[in-house]
C-alpha cells in the first residue's frame, strides 16, 4: 500500500522500495495487490510497469536543479484560467446550500492534472499508460459529485488507463482542478484517507503480509512542525489505525508493517510536500535512513520471513 504524500512522498516511497528490494531481493511488482493514492498512485504505476529505477527520478546528466525543474514542468501545468462553470456546478453553489466538503473540492485551482498524465506516460510508455496492469492494482480517487471514493482497478469502478487514474488520484483540491474521466470529475483520494489500506481486503484470498508506506502518517513528532504537518499526521494516523483494524478483523493471521519517514527524512520533506526542489534530498535521506529502519527487529524479522527468496511463494500485499 503506497500512501499519499505529494512529490516528496513519492520520492520517499521510491527510495524505500528500492532499499527493501536491495536488502531482501524482493521485487515490489511481485506483490499480489498494489494500492496507491495520490503520490503513491504515481509510484504504483512505476511498480506495476517495471519502471521503479533511479532513472525514474534522476537522469545520468542531472543535477538537483534539473530534477526539480523537470518535475515542476510535468506536475504544475497551468490551466489557462479558472473554469467558473465547474466551480458553480460542483463547488460554490451546492457548497453554500450545504457548506462543507463540496465547497472545498469545487473551488478554483491554478493547475491542470493533465501534466501528471503526461509525466506517467513519459515514465511507463504510452501503451502502458493507456491500459490497466494485468495483476491486481488499485488507484484511489474521489468522485466529487457522488461524494465517494472510487477504486480504479476494481470491477465496480469505471474503466480508465493508468495515467488517467493516477492524475485523478493526484488532483489535490485548491491546487489542481478536478480531473475528468468519462464525464465525471475526480480529485485526490487523500481527501478521504491518505492510505486506504482496507482496499486490500478486495483480494481474492487472505494475505500474509500488508506493507504500508505512509509518508503523511508519521508516528514520531516532527521537529518544529507547522500546524498543517501535525494535522496531516494526526488525521493520517487515525485513518490508518481504523483501516488496519479492519484488516486484522478480517484476516487475524495477517501481519501489517507500516513504514513512515524518520525525523531526518521529515526534515528533508518539510514544509511543503509539493516542493519539487526537495525530491532529491528526500530520496537520498530515505536511502540513508532505511538502513536503520530495516535493522529494527519488528520490521526486519517480518520482511525477512515474508520477502526473502525462501518465502516468495507466500501471498504478499503492498500498499
N, C-alpha and C positions, 0 to 999 in steps of 0.2 A: 504494500500500500504506500503510494507516494503522495504525500500531502501537499497542500498549497503553501506558497511562501514567496511568490514573485520570482524575480530574476535571481536574487541571491539564494532563495530557497532551492531553485533548480540547480544552481551551482553546487550547493551543499549536497543534494541528493546524488548528483553525478559523481562527485568525489567519494561519497560514502559507498556507493555501489561498486565503484572501481576498486576501492580498498577492500571490500568484502570479497570481491572476485579474486583479487591478488592473494588474499590471506587464505581462502578456502578452495580456490579452483572452481568455484561455482559460477555459472553464467546466469545472471538475473533473468534472461529470457527462458530459462528452464522452469521458472515459476509456473505453477498450474493456473494461477489467476494473477493478473496485474491490474490494479485500480489506481487511477490518477486523477487528481483535482488541481486545477489552475496550473501553477508552475510544475507540479507533479505530473500533470497531463502531458506537458511537453517531454518530460523525461520518460514517461510511459511510451510515447511514440518512438523515442530513441531505442529503448529496451526491446520493444517488440519488432523492430526493423533492423536489428544488428548494427545500430549506429551509435552505441554508447562508447565513444572513443574520445581521446584527448582532442582530436580534430573537431569534435562537436563544439568545443569551446574556443580552443586556441589553435591557430594555424601556424606552421613552422616559421613563417616570416613575421609573426605578430609580436607587438609589444602590448602592454596593458591598454594603452590608448586605442590601439587598433581594435582590440576585442570590445572595448566599451562602445566605440563608435559603430561597429558592425551590429551589435545587439541593439543599440539605441535606434539605428536605422531600420531594423526589422520590426521592433516592437512598437515604437511610437510613430505611427503613421497618421498624419493629420487627416481629418475627415472633410475638410473644405467647408466647415461651418456646421453649426448645430441644426439638426432637422427637428424643428419645433413640433411638427406633427406627431413624431414618435413620443415626444415628451408630453404633449397634450393627451394623446391616446392612452399611454401607459404610465404616465407619471403624474403631472401636477393636477389634472382634473380629478381622476379617481383618488389621488392622494389627498386632496382637500376634502373629499367626501368621506374618506376613510384613512386618516393620517397614519403613516407608518412605513412599512417596507416598500410599498408601491411607489411612494413619492421619492424615496431614496434610489430605487432601482431605475426609475424612469428619468432621472434628472439628466440635464445636458452633460456631455463629456467632450473633451477636445480631440480624442484619438479614435481611430478605427481599429478593430481587432484583426482586420484583413492582413495587417503586417505580420501577425502571428501565423496566419495561414501560410504566408509566403516563406516565413522562417522554417516552419515544419517541413514544407515542401522542399526547401533548399537542403535540409538535413537528411531526409529519408528518400527523396526522389519523388517525382510526380506520380508514378504508378502506385507506390505505397501510400502516398498522401491521399489519393482518391478512393482508396478501398479500406476495408477493415481487416485487422490481423486475423489469421485463421485460428489462433489459440485464444482462449478466453481472456478478454481485455475489456475493461470498463473505464470510461471517462465521464466525470460528473459535471453537469451544468445545472442551471436553474432556469425554468420556464417562467418568465415574469407575468405572463397573462394567467396561467394556471396556478401560479404560486406553489410550485412543487419542484423537487429535484428530478432530474432526468438522467438516467444511467445509460448513456450511449454505449452500445455493445450488448445490451440486454434485449431479449426478444420483444419486450413491451415498448422499447424506445423507437423513435423514428430512425430510418436509415441515414447514415452520414459517413463521409470519409473521415479518415483520421485527422487530417489537417483542419477540417471544419469543426470537428468535435473539440479539438484542443483549443481552437480560437474561441469557441463558445464558452468553454470551461474557464478561459483566461480573461474574459471580458469583465474586468473589475469595475463595478459601478463608480460613477463620478469621473473615472479615468478613461474608460472605453465605452463607446456606445454599445447597446445590446447587439448581439450577433445573430443575424437571421439564418435560419435553416428551414426550408420548406414552408415559408410563410410565418414561422413562429420566431419569437425573439428570446434569446438566452443570454444570461450573464454568468459570471463566475460562480462555480459550485460552492466556493468558500463562503457564500452568504448564509448557507445552512450549516456547514461544517467544514473545517479545514482538512478533514481526513476521510470521512465516510468509510471507516474501516468495516462497518457492518455489511457493506456491499459484498464482501467475500462470502457471506452466507448464501449467496446465489450459486455457489459451487455445487456441482452435481454430487460430490462426495465430501464428507468432512475432511478438513485439512489438519495436518500435524503441526504446522508452524505458520503463524502470520507475522510477517516482518513489516513493521510500521516505521516509515521515515516521516517525521513530523517537524518540519522546520519552524512552525509557528505554534508549537505546544511545548515549549521548553519547560522542563521540570526543575530547573535551577533559576534563581533570581538573576535577572540581567543587571549588571552594574550600571548605575546612573541611567536606568531605563526611563524612557519617556512614557507618558500616560498610555499612548496607543500601543506601545510594545507590551506593557503589563496587561492591557486589556486583551490583546490578541492571544497571549499565552494563557491567561485565565480562562477565556472562552474556549480556546483550543483544547486545553486540558480537560475541561468539563465535558465537552462533546466526545473526546476520545475515550474518556473513562466510561461514559454511557455505552459507547459502541463496543468496547472491549467486554463489558458486562454481558451484552447481547451475544457476543461470540462465545464466551465461556459458558453461558447458559445453554446454548445450542450444541456446542462441542466441548464438553468438560475436559477432554484429554488434549485439546489443542493448546500449544504453547504460544504466547504472544511476546515478541521482543519489540520494544519501542526505542528508536534512536532519535534523539533531537540534538541540536547544536550545543556544544560545550561553551562555557563562558568566553573562551578565546575566539571561537568561531562567531559567537554572537557579536563580539566587538567588531569583527570584520564585516558583518552584515548590517549593522545598525547605522543610522536610524531608519533608513528608507529601503525596504526590500526591493523596490523597483529601480534602484540606482545601479545602472549598468557598470559604472566605474568600480563597483565593489565585487563584481563577479569573480575576477581572477583571484583577488585577495581571499574571498570566501572559499573558493575551490582549493587554494594552496593551504590555507589554515585548516580546512577539513581533513585534507590528506595527512597533515601532521597530527591532528588531534585524534584521528581514528586509530592510531597505534595504541593510544591509551584506552580509548573506548572499547576496542576489541579485546584488550587484555583483561577487562573486567570479567571475573568468573561467571556472573549471571548472564553475561552476553556471550562470551566465547564458548562456554560449555554447551549452550543451546545451538549456536551456529555450527559448532564442530560436530554435534550429534546429527543435525539435520542436513547440513550443506556439504560436508566433506564427501569425497568420492564414494566412500563405502556406504553412504546413506542416500545416494541420489535417486534411489528407487522410491523414496518416500514422497508423499504429496506435500507440496510447498505452496504457500500463498505469499505474494509480495504486495505490500500496499505502499 
